[in-house]
Amino acid sequence: MKTSEPRWRTSTRSNGTGVCVEVADNLRGRVLVRDTKDRDGGTLTFGPAAWQAFVTLAKNA
């Protein structure tokens, strides 16, 4: 694996069914999100502030 490739991770709360998303930080300071069921289907990209706002809202939901 190249060091420039994102290191994908899933939530520790994932139940192992593969029905979740993966998240990675890339070298340009962005947060990448993709579907574990379709890893080649596309990637969403968020800035750090937008991602942090989402995580905060999700934790408080």
N, CA, C and O atoms as a GROMACS GRO file, in nm:
protein
  244
    1MET      N    1   0.084  -0.118   0.000
    1MET     CA    2   0.000   0.000   0.000
    1MET      C    3   0.088   0.124   0.000
    1MET      O    4   0.187   0.130   0.073
    2LYS      N    5   0.053   0.220  -0.080
    2LYS     CA    6   0.125   0.345  -0.083
    2LYS      C    7   0.090   0.428   0.040
    2LYS      O    8  -0.022   0.420   0.091
    3THR      N    9   0.184   0.508   0.086
    3THR     CA   10   0.157   0.592   0.203
    3THR      C   11   0.060   0.705   0.171
    3THR      O   12   0.004   0.765   0.263
    4SER      N   13   0.039   0.735   0.044
    4SER     CA   14  -0.054   0.841   0.007
    4SER      C   15  -0.199   0.791   0.000
    4SER      O   16  -0.291   0.872  -0.014
    5GLU      N   17  -0.220   0.660   0.010
    5GLU     CA   18  -0.355   0.605   0.005
    5GLU      C   19  -0.422   0.620   0.141
    5GLU      O   20  -0.356   0.609   0.245
    6PRO      N   21  -0.553   0.646   0.141
    6PRO     CA   22  -0.622   0.661   0.269
    6PRO      C   23  -0.624   0.530   0.348
    6PRO      O   24  -0.624   0.421   0.290
    7ARG      N   25  -0.626   0.542   0.480
    7ARG     CA   26  -0.637   0.426   0.568
    7ARG      C   27  -0.781   0.422   0.619
    7ARG      O   28  -0.819   0.498   0.707
    8TRP      N   29  -0.860   0.334   0.562
    8TRP     CA   30  -1.002   0.324   0.591
    8TRP      C   31  -1.026   0.255   0.724
    8TRP      O   32  -0.952   0.164   0.763
    9ARG      N   33  -1.130   0.300   0.795
    9ARG     CA   34  -1.169   0.238   0.921
    9ARG      C   35  -1.321   0.241   0.934
    9ARG      O   36  -1.388   0.326   0.877
   10THR      N   37  -1.373   0.146   1.009
   10THR     CA   38  -1.515   0.143   1.039
   10THR      C   39  -1.533   0.167   1.188
   10THR      O   40  -1.438   0.154   1.266
   11SER      N   41  -1.652   0.201   1.227
   11SER     CA   42  -1.682   0.227   1.367
   11SER      C   43  -1.662   0.102   1.451
   11SER      O   44  -1.687  -0.010   1.405
   12THR      N   45  -1.617   0.120   1.573
   12THR     CA   46  -1.606   0.008   1.665
   12THR      C   47  -1.745  -0.043   1.703
   12THR      O   48  -1.758  -0.152   1.759
   13ARG      N   49  -1.847   0.034   1.675
   13ARG     CA   50  -1.985  -0.007   1.702
   13ARG      C   51  -2.046  -0.083   1.586
   13ARG      O   52  -2.162  -0.125   1.593
   14SER      N   53  -1.971  -0.101   1.480
   14SER     CA   54  -2.019  -0.176   1.365
   14SER      C   55  -2.043  -0.321   1.410
   14SER      O   56  -1.961  -0.378   1.482
   15ASN      N   57  -2.153  -0.379   1.366
   15ASN     CA   58  -2.186  -0.515   1.410
   15ASN      C   59  -2.130  -0.624   1.319
   15ASN      O   60  -2.164  -0.741   1.336
   16GLY      N   61  -2.045  -0.589   1.225
   16GLY     CA   62  -1.981  -0.688   1.140
   16GLY      C   63  -2.065  -0.738   1.024
   16GLY      O   64  -2.025  -0.831   0.955
   17THR      N   65  -2.182  -0.679   1.001
   17THR     CA   66  -2.268  -0.724   0.891
   17THR      C   67  -2.230  -0.661   0.759
   17THR      O   68  -2.281  -0.701   0.654
   18GLY      N   69  -2.142  -0.563   0.760
   18GLY     CA   70  -2.103  -0.494   0.638
   18GLY      C   71  -2.199  -0.385   0.596
   18GLY      O   72  -2.186  -0.330   0.487
   19VAL      N   73  -2.295  -0.354   0.680
   19VAL     CA   74  -2.394  -0.251   0.650
   19VAL      C   75  -2.355  -0.125   0.728
   19VAL      O   76  -2.418  -0.090   0.828
   20CYS      N   77  -2.251  -0.060   0.681
   20CYS     CA   78  -2.203   0.060   0.748
   20CYS      C   79  -2.119   0.142   0.651
   20CYS      O   80  -2.112   0.110   0.532
   21VAL      N   81  -2.057   0.242   0.701
   21VAL     CA   82  -1.968   0.324   0.619
   21VAL      C   83  -1.826   0.314   0.673
   21VAL      O   84  -1.803   0.278   0.788
   22GLU      N   85  -1.733   0.346   0.587
   22GLU     CA   86  -1.592   0.355   0.626
   22GLU      C   87  -1.549   0.500   0.615
   22GLU      O   88  -1.599   0.574   0.530
   23VAL      N   89  -1.458   0.539   0.700
   23VAL     CA   90  -1.409   0.676   0.704
   23VAL      C   91  -1.257   0.674   0.697
   23VAL      O   92  -1.193   0.584   0.752
   24ALA      N   93  -1.200   0.772   0.628
   24ALA     CA   94  -1.054   0.785   0.621
   24ALA      C   95  -1.017   0.932   0.616
   24ALA      O   96  -1.092   1.014   0.562
   25ASP      N   97  -0.904   0.965   0.672
   25ASP     CA   98  -0.846   1.098   0.658
   25ASP      C   99  -0.745   1.089   0.546
   25ASP      O  100  -0.670   0.992   0.537
   26ASN      N  101  -0.742   1.189   0.459
   26ASN     CA  102  -0.641   1.185   0.353
   26ASN      C  103  -0.534   1.291   0.379
   26ASN      O  104  -0.543   1.369   0.474
   27LEU      N  105  -0.435   1.293   0.295
   27LEU     CA  106  -0.320   1.381   0.316
   27LEU      C  107  -0.351   1.528   0.289
   27LEU      O  108  -0.271   1.614   0.322
   28ARG      N  109  -0.464   1.556   0.230
   28ARG     CA  110  -0.501   1.695   0.201
   28ARG      C  111  -0.591   1.753   0.309
   28ARG      O  112  -0.652   1.858   0.289
   29GLY      N  113  -0.601   1.687   0.424
   29GLY     CA  114  -0.681   1.738   0.534
   29GLY      C  115  -0.830   1.717   0.518
   29GLY      O  116  -0.909   1.784   0.585
   30ARG      N  117  -0.870   1.627   0.431
   30ARG     CA  118  -1.011   1.599   0.407
   30ARG      C  119  -1.050   1.469   0.475
   30ARG      O  120  -0.965   1.386   0.508
   31VAL      N  121  -1.180   1.453   0.497
   31VAL     CA  122  -1.235   1.329   0.552
   31VAL      C  123  -1.312   1.261   0.440
   31VAL      O  124  -1.399   1.322   0.378
   32LEU      N  125  -1.281   1.136   0.414
   32LEU     CA  126  -1.344   1.058   0.308
   32LEU      C  127  -1.441   0.959   0.369
   32LEU      O  128  -1.414   0.902   0.474
   33VAL      N  129  -1.555   0.938   0.303
   33VAL     CA  130  -1.657   0.845   0.351
   33VAL      C  131  -1.704   0.761   0.233
   33VAL      O  132  -1.728   0.813   0.124
   34ARG      N  133  -1.716   0.628   0.255
   34ARG     CA  134  -1.767   0.540   0.150
   34ARG      C  135  -1.852   0.428   0.212
   34ARG      O  136  -1.843   0.401   0.331
   35ASP      N  137  -1.933   0.366   0.130
   35ASP     CA  138  -2.021   0.257   0.170
   35ASP      C  139  -1.943   0.126   0.168
   35ASP      O  140  -1.875   0.097   0.070
   36THR      N  141  -1.951   0.048   0.275
   36THR     CA  142  -1.877  -0.078   0.279
   36THR      C  143  -1.932  -0.180   0.181
   36THR      O  144  -1.859  -0.271   0.140
   37LYS      N  145  -2.058  -0.168   0.141
   37LYS     CA  146  -2.118  -0.262   0.047
   37LYS      C  147  -2.077  -0.232  -0.098
   37LYS      O  148  -2.090  -0.318  -0.185
   38ASP      N  149  -2.030  -0.111  -0.123
   38ASP     CA  150  -1.995  -0.070  -0.260
   38ASP      C  151  -1.873   0.022  -0.254
   38ASP      O  152  -1.884   0.142  -0.280
   39ARG      N  153  -1.761  -0.033  -0.220
   39ARG     CA  154  -1.639   0.048  -0.200
   39ARG      C  155  -1.592   0.119  -0.326
   39ARG      O  156  -1.522   0.220  -0.317
   40ASP      N  157  -1.629   0.068  -0.442
   40ASP     CA  158  -1.590   0.133  -0.567
   40ASP      C  159  -1.700   0.226  -0.620
   40ASP      O  160  -1.686   0.282  -0.728
   41GLY      N  161  -1.808   0.241  -0.545
   41GLY     CA  162  -1.924   0.317  -0.591
   41GLY      C  163  -1.913   0.468  -0.575
   41GLY      O  164  -2.002   0.541  -0.618
   42GLY      N  165  -1.807   0.515  -0.515
   42GLY     CA  166  -1.791   0.658  -0.496
   42GLY      C  167  -1.753   0.692  -0.354
   42GLY      O  168  -1.774   0.613  -0.262
   43THR      N  169  -1.698   0.809  -0.338
   43THR     CA  170  -1.652   0.855  -0.207
   43THR      C  171  -1.700   0.997  -0.185
   43THR      O  172  -1.687   1.083  -0.272
   44LEU      N  173  -1.756   1.021  -0.068
   44LEU     CA  174  -1.791   1.157  -0.028
   44LEU      C  175  -1.671   1.220   0.038
   44LEU      O  176  -1.596   1.152   0.107
   45THR      N  177  -1.652   1.349   0.020
   45THR     CA  178  -1.539   1.421   0.077
   45THR      C  179  -1.590   1.540   0.158
   45THR      O  180  -1.672   1.618   0.110
   46PHE      N  181  -1.540   1.551   0.281
   46PHE     CA  182  -1.581   1.658   0.371
   46PHE      C  183  -1.460   1.732   0.424
   46PHE      O  184  -1.354   1.672   0.442
   47GLY      N  185  -1.475   1.859   0.448
   47GLY     CA  186  -1.373   1.934   0.519
   47GLY      C  187  -1.379   1.897   0.667
   47GLY      O  188  -1.482   1.848   0.714
   48PRO      N  189  -1.270   1.919   0.740
   48PRO     CA  190  -1.265   1.880   0.882
   48PRO      C  191  -1.375   1.944   0.966
   48PRO      O  192  -1.432   1.878   1.053
   49ALA      N  193  -1.407   2.071   0.944
   49ALA     CA  194  -1.509   2.138   1.024
   49ALA      C  195  -1.648   2.078   0.997
   49ALA      O  196  -1.726   2.058   1.090
   50ALA      N  197  -1.679   2.052   0.872
   50ALA     CA  198  -1.808   1.992   0.837
   50ALA      C  199  -1.820   1.853   0.896
   50ALA      O  200  -1.926   1.817   0.948
   51TRP      N  201  -1.714   1.774   0.890
   51TRP     CA  202  -1.716   1.638   0.946
   51TRP      C  203  -1.733   1.643   1.098
   51TRP      O  204  -1.810   1.566   1.154
   52GLN      N  205  -1.662   1.732   1.163
   52GLN     CA  206  -1.673   1.743   1.308
   52GLN      C  207  -1.814   1.784   1.349
   52GLN      O  208  -1.866   1.735   1.449
   53ALA      N  209  -1.875   1.875   1.274
   53ALA     CA  210  -2.012   1.916   1.303
   53ALA      C  211  -2.107   1.797   1.289
   53ALA      O  212  -2.196   1.779   1.372
   54PHE      N  213  -2.089   1.716   1.186
   54PHE     CA  214  -2.171   1.596   1.167
   54PHE      C  215  -2.153   1.499   1.283
   54PHE      O  216  -2.252   1.450   1.338
   55VAL      N  217  -2.030   1.471   1.321
   55VAL     CA  218  -2.004   1.377   1.430
   55VAL      C  219  -2.067   1.428   1.560
   55VAL      O  220  -2.127   1.350   1.634
   56THR      N  221  -2.054   1.555   1.587
   56THR     CA  222  -2.113   1.612   1.708
   56THR      C  223  -2.265   1.596   1.707
   56THR      O  224  -2.323   1.555   1.808
   57LEU      N  225  -2.330   1.626   1.595
   57LEU     CA  226  -2.474   1.609   1.585
   57LEU      C  227  -2.514   1.462   1.599
   57LEU      O  228  -2.614   1.431   1.665
   58ALA      N  229  -2.440   1.372   1.537
   58ALA     CA  230  -2.471   1.230   1.546
   58ALA      C  231  -2.459   1.177   1.689
   58ALA      O  232  -2.540   1.096   1.732
   59LYS      N  233  -2.359   1.223   1.762
   59LYS     CA  234  -2.341   1.179   1.900
   59LYS      C  235  -2.453   1.229   1.990
   59LYS      O  236  -2.489   1.162   2.087
   60ASN      N  237  -2.508   1.346   1.959
   60ASN     CA  238  -2.613   1.405   2.041
   60ASN      C  239  -2.753   1.366   1.998
   60ASN      O  240  -2.851   1.408   2.059
   61ALA      N  241  -2.764   1.286   1.892
   61ALA     CA  242  -2.897   1.248   1.840
   61ALA      C  243  -2.960   1.138   1.924
   61ALA      O  244  -3.071   1.094   1.895
   0.00000   0.00000   0.00000
